[in-house]
Amino acid sequence: MTVVVLVRTQRERVKEAAQAMLGVEGVTEAYSVTGPYDLVVMVRIPNFERFAEIVPEKIAQIPGVDRTEMMVAFRCYSYYDLDRVWSLGFEG
């Protein structure tokens, strides 16, 4: 299950909040963005029950986070082979 979390933060704490979110289980990416939100956070979790723990209990409680809005993805349409990429892991 993929959840897209839109996050508003205190302006001076965007980077700090993003780095803290990367430490939350299930968070795979955090993007700083333009527009009404400061961050777009991708959360990949095995089931809906975990969603209730991760977003309101962890992400929303990170210092500097003012507001969150969540969207659950039903289906992924992509030319990008995500399964292949995730199976490779990260080499830095």
N, C-alpha and C positions, 0 to 999 in steps of 0.2 A: 504494500500500500504506500502510495506517495502522497505526502501532504505538502502543499506550498504555503509557507507562512510569510505574510507581509508584516513587517515590523517597523514601528516608529520608535526612534530613540531620542534621547537628549543629544543635541547636535555634537557636543564635544565628546560623546561616548560611543560613537558609531563603531569605531575600530575595536574598542575594548569589548563592547557587547558582542560583536561578530566573533571575536576570538573566543569568548566564553561560550557562545552557542556551539562552536565546533567541538567543544568538550562534552556536549550533551549526546548521549547514546541515540543513534538514529539520524543525527544531523550529518548530512554528507557535503553540503555546500552552503555558503553564505555569501551573497552578492550585494555589494553596495550599489544602489541604483538612484536614478533621478526620479522626480515626481513626488507624490504625497507620502511615500514611504521611504525609509532610509535603507532597509535591508530586505532582500528576498531570500528566505531560508528554505532549503529543500530537506525534507525529513522523509526517510524511508524506513518503514516499520512493518513487522510481520502481520499485525492485526490491529483492529480498531481500538481495543482495550488499551493498548500501549499509547495510543494517541492522547487519551485522557490524562495520562501521566506526563508525557513529554511536553506538550504545548502549554497548558495552563499551570502545571506544577513546576516546570523547569525553565522553559524559554521565557515565559511571561514574568518570571521572578528574577531574571538576571538584572543586576543593577544597570540603570540607564535605559531600560526598556519602558516606554510609555504606553504603547498599545500594540496589540497583535490582531491580525485577521487571518483566518485559515481557509484554505480551499483544499478539498480532497479530490485527487485526480482519479477519474474512473477508468480512463484508457490513455495510453501513450501512442501518439502518432509521430513517428520520427524516421528520418533517413539515417540517423546515427544509430549504430548497433550498440546500445547501452549494455546489453548482457555481455557482449564480448569485452567491452571496456572494463566493466566491474570485475570480471573474472581475472583480468590481468593484474590488478592491484596498482599501486603507485610506486613508481621508481623515480627518485629525486636526484 
